[in-house]
């Protein structure tokens, strides 16, 4: 792992609400995208986008189903 952009992680409140309940994923995605517009998170997201332009990046997640994780949301935004 070369870099950890912890500023881009979903808020604790959002993570706890979501709890990786599949039925909540669409709402989680909407709320997480809204959080990513906050200045500090937007800056971190821009940084990830810049990295992805020049190299392959790997997004890590500890969830059992990565298709309904924050990594899936980020991958969709970044285009990986």
LINDA-V590674 format. One record per run of one state. SS is the DSSP state (2 for helix, 1 for strand, 0 for the rest). FROM is the first residue (numbers start at 1). LEN is the number of residues. If there is no record, write none. Layout:
ss:SS from:FROM len:LEN
ss:SS from:FROM len:LEN
This chain:
ss:0 from:1 len:5
ss:2 from:6 len:3
ss:0 from:9 len:3
ss:2 from:12 len:7
ss:0 from:19 len:3
ss:2 from:22 len:14
ss:0 from:36 len:3
ss:2 from:39 len:16
ss:0 from:55 len:11
ss:2 from:66 len:3
ss:0 from:69 len:1
ss:2 from:70 len:9
ss:0 from:79 len:2
